Amino acid sequence: MMSQAAAEPEISFEDWLAGERASLDERTEYVAGQVFAMSGGTAEHNAILTNTSGQLWTQMKGRPGWVYTARMRLHIEHANAGKYPDLMALCGEQRFHDERRDLLLNPSLIGEVPSDSTEGYDRGEKFALYRRIPSLQEYLLVSQHRPLVELYTRGSDGRWVLSAFEDSADQVVLESIGCSLALDEVYDKVVFEQT
């Protein structure tokens, strides 16, 4: 999650990356010379992310599939940006920025669990950056306030189509990685605030 108000002076992508690699605690995101601090996640955020990545990892056992969570960096080359998506996945060969293998270039699926403070950014500017990744085929938004998974899929014409899933019996089919998510499993042990 990123706090838009925390912009620092302009630096190069390589300088940002060197700082991230040297830092043990704080994480920041990079967009065209600007560095933004990231906030922490809630218990619900962590449960959703663990449940989702666990389902995908289990389904990818024994085949060339990869699932990465929020500690893996993403380099969006065409946007001069570095991000920490909540979730990334791909099938096939992984491409990395360099031999350190800590900056992925080619996810086919990216997932985010938006907070109140990042919801607009995750749907707007961040999704606009992600759409510039040629390999990206699916963008998943998972609500932490109620059972709701939204899947944006890139069509053959390049347009993005939205599908929404709200029923606990729903299965979210992720064609780009040959997996599916059971909605009741995504929200296992998640406690929703009463409104």
JOFEN-V984989 format. One record per pair of residues at least 6 apart in sequence whose ideal C-beta (glycine too) atoms are under 6 Angstrom apart, sorted by the first residue. I is the first residue (numbers start at 0). GAP is how many residues later the second one is. If there is no record, write none. Layout:
i = [I/I]
gap = [GAP/GAP]
This chain:
i = [0/0/0/0/1/1/1/2/2/5/5/6/7/9/15/15/26/26/27/27/28/28/29/30/31/43/43/44/44/46/46/47/47/47/48/48/50/50/50/51/52/52/52/54/54/55/55/55/56/58/63/64/64/65/65/66/67/68/69/69/71/72/72/72/73/73/73/74/74/74/74/75/75/75/77/78/78/80/84/85/85/85/86/87/87/88/88/89/89/90/94/94/95/96/105/107/107/107/108/108/108/108/109/109/110/111/111/112/112/113/129/129/136/136/137/137/137/138/139/140/141/145/146/146/147/148/148/149/150/150/151/151/152/153/154/164/164/167/167/169/170/170/171/172]
gap = [37/38/114/117/27/34/36/34/36/30/31/27/27/23/14/19/11/57/7/9/7/54/52/50/48/100/146/68/99/142/143/65/94/96/37/64/134/135/137/134/14/16/34/126/130/11/33/123/10/120/28/26/112/24/28/22/20/18/14/16/32/9/29/30/9/11/30/7/22/28/30/53/56/57/54/50/53/48/25/25/26/27/24/19/22/20/88/17/18/86/10/11/7/6/29/27/29/68/29/65/67/68/20/29/29/10/29/29/31/8/6/9/17/39/15/36/38/13/11/9/7/46/19/40/18/16/23/14/12/21/8/10/8/6/6/7/18/15/16/13/9/11/9/7]
